Structures are given as structure tokens and as C-alpha cells.
Amino acid sequence: MLDRDGFRPNVGIILLNQRSQVFWGKRIRTHSWQFPQGGIDRGENPEQAMFRELHEEVGLHPQHVQVLARTRDWLRYEVPDRFIRRDARGHYKGQKQIWFLLQLVGHDWDLNLRATNHPEFDAWRWNDYWVPLDVVVEFKRGVYEMALTELSRFVPRCDFRFDGRPEQRNRYLRGGLHQRDLLASQTAESNPYVSGPLSYSLRPGVPFELPPGATFEPDPQTNFGADTPVKKP
């Protein structure tokens, strides 16, 4: 199913764990790594396609994740002719994608690369949010950069000051990206998929209740939080 410009509708998935690391999959029988992604079938909307691809490629179901955000518009990339079947050349140009940012609320053992008979990946790992794009096939790198940049503002993050007040700051800032862009509103005002607080305040000695599936470790440099009782759900 192509649009009139020759681009196939597609979805991409950035899956976060509780440390805000991303799922990074190794394409089967290759040395390339990528995020889960796949085409939108006729009759599907992007969210339906996302949940189908999520199960087909990594074995997760809707109850295992929370949708945090999605890109506002289609992100496009063209596929070089050498990667296109001969009978499709001249018609097919590439992919146009809606990207989703998901939070894993299940467990690592819920992931299953063999959920179908046609696996996409043969290995996976958690990686820092700004993944090494040099291991991504070259023609996809620009879209990965755009998706990561647009969705980075919705990544849950919370650093703590010595006085116990939460201090929000971008832990993934790279050269060429403006902090004011990455630290824009983290509320539902700018994206309908964001709901509830994205950070939790912590005060020494006051019990801190973790959200489902979350973990907490004291700051190893300051030992802040070591004396704080933590309630697990």
C-alpha cells in the first residue's frame, strides 16, 4: 500500500525500560541494529499497526507497555534502488513513518523474539537513549535522528538535588541539539499520549512509593536516597 508519492505507511517503536534505556535489536543474520518497525496494513491506523508490530517483533502485548508519545507528522526516508526489488522500482520510493515512544511496564522476560515464525531480530539489548547510529543502515539514520530528537522531551527523567527537590535536566544532550528544544513541556498539553506526572519528588526519610515495574537506586556519587524507605507496588 503506497501513497501517491511512492511511500509506504509505516510505524517505528522506541521502547524504554525503567532506566529510560531503549530496546535495541540486531536484525536477524546481519550486523545491523535498529528499533522495531513495520508497515501499516490496509484498514489499520498507526496505533493498531504499532501494537501488532510490537507483538510480532518483540513479543509484547498492550498490557506490557504504556504509550508516552508519538511523532506529530510522518517522517520519511528514501530507499536506494539497490535495496528495492526490480519490479517495484519506479513506483516504490521508501517509507513514511509515525514513531511511538513506549514505556515497558512489564518485565524483561516478557520480551520474546520468537513470537512468530518470521523473527525480525536474533539478539537485543538495552542501550542509552542516544543510540549509536553508525550501526543503523545509512539511509535510515536521518529519520532515527529526527524521531529520537522529537520524542526525547517525553522521556521520563528525574535527578535529585541534595535538598530533596527534583531537578529536571536533560541527561542525553548532544552537540547540535538545543536544550530548550529537548526540555520543552513534558505534559499532555503538547501530546495527547502523555498523562500524569513524569517525575517523582523524593524527600529524605519520607516513604517513596514506586510506580508499577519501577526500581530505585540511591545516587552512587552522593548516596542521596540511601536512607529513604521505598515502597514497592
C-alpha atoms as a printed R data frame, in Angstrom:
    type eleno elety resid chain resno      x       y       z
1   ATOM     1    CA   MET     A     1  0.000   0.000   0.000
2   ATOM     2    CA   LEU     A     2  1.753   3.133  -1.266
3   ATOM     3    CA   ASP     A     3  0.734   6.766  -1.182
4   ATOM     4    CA   ARG     A     4  0.712   8.783  -4.376
5   ATOM     5    CA   ASP     A     5  4.353   9.768  -3.856
6   ATOM     6    CA   GLY     A     6  5.532   6.167  -3.585
7   ATOM     7    CA   PHE     A     7  5.987   5.953   0.203
8   ATOM     8    CA   ARG     A     8  4.650   3.047   2.233
9   ATOM     9    CA   PRO     A     9  2.973   3.945   5.582
10  ATOM    10    CA   ASN     A    10  4.982   2.511   8.426
11  ATOM    11    CA   VAL     A    11  5.389   2.714  12.206
12  ATOM    12    CA   GLY     A    12  8.540   2.853  14.323
13  ATOM    13    CA   ILE     A    13  8.820   1.974  18.022
14  ATOM    14    CA   ILE     A    14 11.158   3.357  20.672
15  ATOM    15    CA   LEU     A    15 10.694   1.139  23.739
16  ATOM    16    CA   LEU     A    16 12.011   2.360  27.110
17  ATOM    17    CA   ASN     A    17 12.822   0.387  30.237
18  ATOM    18    CA   GLN     A    18 12.598   1.840  33.749
19  ATOM    19    CA   ARG     A    19 16.073   3.382  33.381
20  ATOM    20    CA   SER     A    20 14.985   5.188  30.205
21  ATOM    21    CA   GLN     A    21 17.217   2.948  28.112
22  ATOM    22    CA   VAL     A    22 15.924   1.861  24.719
23  ATOM    23    CA   PHE     A    23 15.356  -1.559  23.193
24  ATOM    24    CA   TRP     A    24 17.996  -2.107  20.518
25  ATOM    25    CA   GLY     A    25 17.503  -5.115  18.234
26  ATOM    26    CA   LYS     A    26 20.027  -6.849  15.977
27  ATOM    27    CA   ARG     A    27 18.481  -7.696  12.620
28  ATOM    28    CA   ILE     A    28 18.494 -11.419  12.033
29  ATOM    29    CA   ARG     A    29 21.633 -12.722  10.295
30  ATOM    30    CA   THR     A    30 23.116  -9.227   9.857
31  ATOM    31    CA   HIS     A    31 25.359  -6.832  11.770
32  ATOM    32    CA   SER     A    32 22.766  -4.028  11.676
33  ATOM    33    CA   TRP     A    33 20.870  -2.827  14.735
34  ATOM    34    CA   GLN     A    34 17.560  -0.993  14.727
35  ATOM    35    CA   PHE     A    35 14.315  -0.212  16.517
36  ATOM    36    CA   PRO     A    36 11.205  -2.327  15.896
37  ATOM    37    CA   GLN     A    37  9.262  -1.085  12.896
38  ATOM    38    CA   GLY     A    38  6.864  -2.326  10.250
39  ATOM    39    CA   GLY     A    39  4.252  -1.470   7.646
40  ATOM    40    CA   ILE     A    40  0.690  -0.355   8.274
41  ATOM    41    CA   ASP     A    41 -1.737  -2.836   6.738
42  ATOM    42    CA   ARG     A    42 -4.858  -1.783   4.874
43  ATOM    43    CA   GLY     A    43 -7.610  -0.930   7.360
44  ATOM    44    CA   GLU     A    44 -5.205  -0.295  10.244
45  ATOM    45    CA   ASN     A    45 -4.484   3.024  11.911
46  ATOM    46    CA   PRO     A    46 -0.912   3.739  13.122
47  ATOM    47    CA   GLU     A    47 -1.617   2.729  16.730
48  ATOM    48    CA   GLN     A    48 -3.159  -0.595  15.719
49  ATOM    49    CA   ALA     A    49 -0.167  -1.301  13.472
50  ATOM    50    CA   MET     A    50  2.214  -0.363  16.286
51  ATOM    51    CA   PHE     A    51  0.683  -2.886  18.712
52  ATOM    52    CA   ARG     A    52  0.684  -5.606  16.044
53  ATOM    53    CA   GLU     A    53  4.332  -4.984  15.180
54  ATOM    54    CA   LEU     A    54  5.211  -4.803  18.878
55  ATOM    55    CA   HIS     A    55  3.943  -8.345  19.338
56  ATOM    56    CA   GLU     A    56  5.292  -9.734  16.074
57  ATOM    57    CA   GLU     A    57  8.815  -8.393  16.557
58  ATOM    58    CA   VAL     A    58  9.378  -8.403  20.336
59  ATOM    59    CA   GLY     A    59  6.507 -10.495  21.718
60  ATOM    60    CA   LEU     A    60  4.862  -7.794  23.845
61  ATOM    61    CA   HIS     A    61  1.140  -7.139  24.278
62  ATOM    62    CA   PRO     A    62 -0.629  -3.808  25.017
63  ATOM    63    CA   GLN     A    63 -0.724  -4.568  28.757
64  ATOM    64    CA   HIS     A    64  3.080  -4.714  28.810
65  ATOM    65    CA   VAL     A    65  3.563  -1.075  27.728
66  ATOM    66    CA   GLN     A    66  2.347   2.471  28.219
67  ATOM    67    CA   VAL     A    67  2.220   4.841  25.259
68  ATOM    68    CA   LEU     A    68  4.058   8.044  26.197
69  ATOM    69    CA   ALA     A    69  4.085   9.952  22.909
70  ATOM    70    CA   ARG     A    70  4.117   9.782  19.121
71  ATOM    71    CA   THR     A    71  5.526  11.974  16.397
72  ATOM    72    CA   ARG     A    72  3.130  14.612  15.131
73  ATOM    73    CA   ASP     A    73  3.777  14.093  11.435
74  ATOM    74    CA   TRP     A    74  5.114  11.453   9.056
75  ATOM    75    CA   LEU     A    75  8.898  11.111   8.922
76  ATOM    76    CA   ARG     A    76 10.153   9.931   5.531
77  ATOM    77    CA   TYR     A    77 13.209   8.182   4.178
78  ATOM    78    CA   GLU     A    78 14.001   7.032   0.653
79  ATOM    79    CA   VAL     A    79 15.364   3.558  -0.045
80  ATOM    80    CA   PRO     A    80 18.263   3.300  -2.542
81  ATOM    81    CA   ASP     A    81 17.450   1.423  -5.762
82  ATOM    82    CA   ARG     A    82 19.819  -1.415  -4.893
83  ATOM    83    CA   PHE     A    83 17.556  -2.337  -1.934
84  ATOM    84    CA   ILE     A    84 14.333  -2.250  -3.997
85  ATOM    85    CA   ARG     A    85 13.020  -5.205  -5.979
86  ATOM    86    CA   ARG     A    86 13.290  -4.670  -9.713
87  ATOM    87    CA   ASP     A    87  9.550  -4.927 -10.262
88  ATOM    88    CA   ALA     A    88  8.920  -2.175  -7.673
89  ATOM    89    CA   ARG     A    89 11.448   0.347  -8.961
90  ATOM    90    CA   GLY     A    90  9.856   3.493 -10.277
91  ATOM    91    CA   HIS     A    91  6.830   3.020  -8.008
92  ATOM    92    CA   TYR     A    92  8.243   2.450  -4.532
93  ATOM    93    CA   LYS     A    93 10.448   5.227  -3.090
94  ATOM    94    CA   GLY     A    94 10.633   4.469   0.622
95  ATOM    95    CA   GLN     A    95  8.842   4.663   3.957
96  ATOM    96    CA   LYS     A    96  6.840   7.319   5.745
97  ATOM    97    CA   GLN     A    97  6.679   6.624   9.456
98  ATOM    98    CA   ILE     A    98  4.823   7.548  12.621
99  ATOM    99    CA   TRP     A    99  7.080   6.898  15.609
100 ATOM   100    CA   PHE     A   100  5.808   5.873  19.054
101 ATOM   101    CA   LEU     A   101  7.585   6.205  22.404
102 ATOM   102    CA   LEU     A   102  6.595   3.374  24.765
103 ATOM   103    CA   GLN     A   103  7.364   2.648  28.407
104 ATOM   104    CA   LEU     A   104  7.796  -1.007  29.342
105 ATOM   105    CA   VAL     A   105  5.627  -1.707  32.399
106 ATOM   106    CA   GLY     A   106  6.171  -5.453  32.181
107 ATOM   107    CA   HIS     A   107  9.468  -7.271  32.646
108 ATOM   108    CA   ASP     A   108 12.474  -8.136  30.514
109 ATOM   109    CA   TRP     A   109 11.349 -11.753  30.438
110 ATOM   110    CA   ASP     A   110  8.137 -10.708  28.678
111 ATOM   111    CA   LEU     A   111 10.205  -9.937  25.578
112 ATOM   112    CA   ASN     A   112 10.178 -12.751  23.021
113 ATOM   113    CA   LEU     A   113 11.970 -12.504  19.681
114 ATOM   114    CA   ARG     A   114 10.354 -15.779  18.528
115 ATOM   115    CA   ALA     A   115  6.727 -14.742  18.945
116 ATOM   116    CA   THR     A   116  6.113 -15.526  15.239
117 ATOM   117    CA   ASN     A   117  7.606 -17.845  12.637
118 ATOM   118    CA   HIS     A   118  9.279 -14.900  10.897
119 ATOM   119    CA   PRO     A   119 11.516 -13.225  13.503
120 ATOM   120    CA   GLU     A   120 12.993  -9.809  12.760
121 ATOM   121    CA   PHE     A   121 15.776  -9.920  15.367
122 ATOM   122    CA   ASP     A   122 18.162 -12.573  16.639
123 ATOM   123    CA   ALA     A   123 19.569 -10.554  19.572
124 ATOM   124    CA   TRP     A   124 18.658  -7.486  21.619
125 ATOM   125    CA   ARG     A   125 19.950  -5.299  24.443
126 ATOM   126    CA   TRP     A   126 19.137  -2.120  26.352
127 ATOM   127    CA   ASN     A   127 21.079   0.900  25.166
128 ATOM   128    CA   ASP     A   128 21.396   4.546  26.210
129 ATOM   129    CA   TYR     A   129 18.714   6.720  24.617
130 ATOM   130    CA   TRP     A   130 21.072   8.253  22.040
131 ATOM   131    CA   VAL     A   131 21.841   5.018  20.241
132 ATOM   132    CA   PRO     A   132 24.938   4.690  18.007
133 ATOM   133    CA   LEU     A   133 23.521   5.490  14.590
134 ATOM   134    CA   ASP     A   134 26.619   4.226  12.781
135 ATOM   135    CA   VAL     A   135 25.284   0.670  13.213
136 ATOM   136    CA   VAL     A   136 21.974   1.626  11.550
137 ATOM   137    CA   VAL     A   137 21.679   1.180   7.786
138 ATOM   138    CA   GLU     A   138 22.736   4.533   6.343
139 ATOM   139    CA   PHE     A   139 19.514   5.606   4.640
140 ATOM   140    CA   LYS     A   140 17.539   5.301   7.911
141 ATOM   141    CA   ARG     A   141 19.858   7.399  10.089
142 ATOM   142    CA   GLY     A   142 18.233  10.753   9.356
143 ATOM   143    CA   VAL     A   143 14.783   9.510  10.389
144 ATOM   144    CA   TYR     A   144 16.203   7.937  13.556
145 ATOM   145    CA   GLU     A   145 17.804  11.272  14.433
146 ATOM   146    CA   MET     A   146 14.529  13.135  13.884
147 ATOM   147    CA   ALA     A   147 12.420  10.618  15.839
148 ATOM   148    CA   LEU     A   148 14.800  10.494  18.808
149 ATOM   149    CA   THR     A   149 15.032  14.278  18.917
150 ATOM   150    CA   GLU     A   150 11.287  14.926  18.708
151 ATOM   151    CA   LEU     A   151 10.384  12.300  21.309
152 ATOM   152    CA   SER     A   152 13.255  12.968  23.726
153 ATOM   153    CA   ARG     A   153 11.230  15.598  25.580
154 ATOM   154    CA   PHE     A   154  8.785  12.895  26.692
155 ATOM   155    CA   VAL     A   155 11.400  10.552  28.159
156 ATOM   156    CA   PRO     A   156 10.768  10.275  31.926
157 ATOM   157    CA   ARG     A   157 13.744  11.642  33.822
158 ATOM   158    CA   CYS     A   158 14.300  12.925  37.320
159 ATOM   159    CA   ASP     A   159 17.589  13.827  39.012
160 ATOM   160    CA   PHE     A   160 17.640  14.786  42.660
161 ATOM   161    CA   ARG     A   161 19.283  17.712  44.416
162 ATOM   162    CA   PHE     A   162 20.794  17.458  47.891
163 ATOM   163    CA   ASP     A   163 17.768  19.208  49.428
164 ATOM   164    CA   GLY     A   164 15.451  16.532  48.065
165 ATOM   165    CA   ARG     A   165 13.756  18.662  45.422
166 ATOM   166    CA   PRO     A   166 13.566  17.121  41.959
167 ATOM   167    CA   GLU     A   167 15.814  18.768  39.413
168 ATOM   168    CA   GLN     A   168 14.785  18.194  35.810
169 ATOM   169    CA   ARG     A   169 17.588  18.304  33.290
170 ATOM   170    CA   ASN     A   170 18.450  16.647  30.026
171 ATOM   171    CA   ARG     A   171 20.849  13.775  30.592
172 ATOM   172    CA   TYR     A   172 21.193  12.963  26.905
173 ATOM   173    CA   LEU     A   173 22.060  16.344  25.413
174 ATOM   174    CA   ARG     A   174 24.437  16.141  22.459
175 ATOM   175    CA   GLY     A   175 26.192  18.726  20.394
176 ATOM   176    CA   GLY     A   176 23.908  20.351  17.844
177 ATOM   177    CA   LEU     A   177 20.731  19.888  19.866
178 ATOM   178    CA   HIS     A   178 19.326  22.851  21.761
179 ATOM   179    CA   GLN     A   179 18.432  22.248  25.378
180 ATOM   180    CA   ARG     A   180 15.341  24.451  25.132
181 ATOM   181    CA   ASP     A   181 14.034  22.143  22.408
182 ATOM   182    CA   LEU     A   182 14.685  18.931  24.326
183 ATOM   183    CA   LEU     A   183 13.347  20.199  27.642
184 ATOM   184    CA   ALA     A   184 10.071  21.560  26.319
185 ATOM   185    CA   SER     A   185  6.789  20.744  28.026
186 ATOM   186    CA   GLN     A   186  6.526  17.204  29.437
187 ATOM   187    CA   THR     A   187  2.767  17.486  29.900
188 ATOM   188    CA   ALA     A   188 -0.270  16.432  27.929
189 ATOM   189    CA   GLU     A   189 -0.673  19.961  26.592
190 ATOM   190    CA   SER     A   190  1.712  19.188  23.737
191 ATOM   191    CA   ASN     A   191  0.911  15.499  23.233
192 ATOM   192    CA   PRO     A   192 -2.315  13.587  23.891
193 ATOM   193    CA   TYR     A   193 -0.457  10.429  24.884
194 ATOM   194    CA   VAL     A   194  1.206  11.970  27.927
195 ATOM   195    CA   SER     A   195 -0.772  11.582  31.133
196 ATOM   196    CA   GLY     A   196  0.180  12.001  34.757
197 ATOM   197    CA   PRO     A   197  3.475  13.206  36.224
198 ATOM   198    CA   LEU     A   198  6.707  12.198  34.554
199 ATOM   199    CA   SER     A   199  8.792  12.604  37.692
200 ATOM   200    CA   TYR     A   200  8.526  11.796  41.372
201 ATOM   201    CA   SER     A   201  9.638  14.002  44.270
202 ATOM   202    CA   LEU     A   202 11.835  12.433  46.942
203 ATOM   203    CA   ARG     A   203 12.499  13.743  50.421
204 ATOM   204    CA   PRO     A   204 14.948  12.118  52.863
205 ATOM   205    CA   GLY     A   205 13.168   9.903  55.390
206 ATOM   206    CA   VAL     A   206  9.773  10.155  53.667
207 ATOM   207    CA   PRO     A   207  8.467   6.847  52.228
208 ATOM   208    CA   PHE     A   208  8.645   6.824  48.446
209 ATOM   209    CA   GLU     A   209  6.162   4.631  46.550
210 ATOM   210    CA   LEU     A   210  7.420   3.296  43.238
211 ATOM   211    CA   PRO     A   211  5.155   3.055  40.206
212 ATOM   212    CA   PRO     A   212  4.462  -0.489  38.924
213 ATOM   213    CA   GLY     A   213  7.555  -2.147  37.469
214 ATOM   214    CA   ALA     A   214  9.924   0.639  38.565
215 ATOM   215    CA   THR     A   215 13.150   0.362  40.519
216 ATOM   216    CA   PHE     A   216 15.088   2.889  42.577
217 ATOM   217    CA   GLU     A   217 18.782   3.032  43.420
218 ATOM   218    CA   PRO     A   218 20.482   5.702  45.556
219 ATOM   219    CA   ASP     A   219 22.807   8.068  43.720
220 ATOM   220    CA   PRO     A   220 26.216   6.320  43.942
221 ATOM   221    CA   GLN     A   221 28.073   9.647  43.935
222 ATOM   222    CA   THR     A   222 26.122  11.377  46.708
223 ATOM   223    CA   ASN     A   223 24.407   8.390  48.422
224 ATOM   224    CA   PHE     A   224 21.298  10.524  48.323
225 ATOM   225    CA   GLY     A   225 18.198   8.397  48.882
226 ATOM   226    CA   ALA     A   226 20.029   5.653  50.769
227 ATOM   227    CA   ASP     A   227 18.042   6.378  53.958
228 ATOM   228    CA   THR     A   228 14.682   6.753  52.164
229 ATOM   229    CA   PRO     A   229 12.154   3.936  52.696
230 ATOM   230    CA   VAL     A   230 10.924   2.653  49.338
231 ATOM   231    CA   LYS     A   231  7.515   1.002  48.954
232 ATOM   232    CA   LYS     A   232  7.201  -1.470  46.117
233 ATOM   233    CA   PRO     A   233  3.784  -1.879  44.440
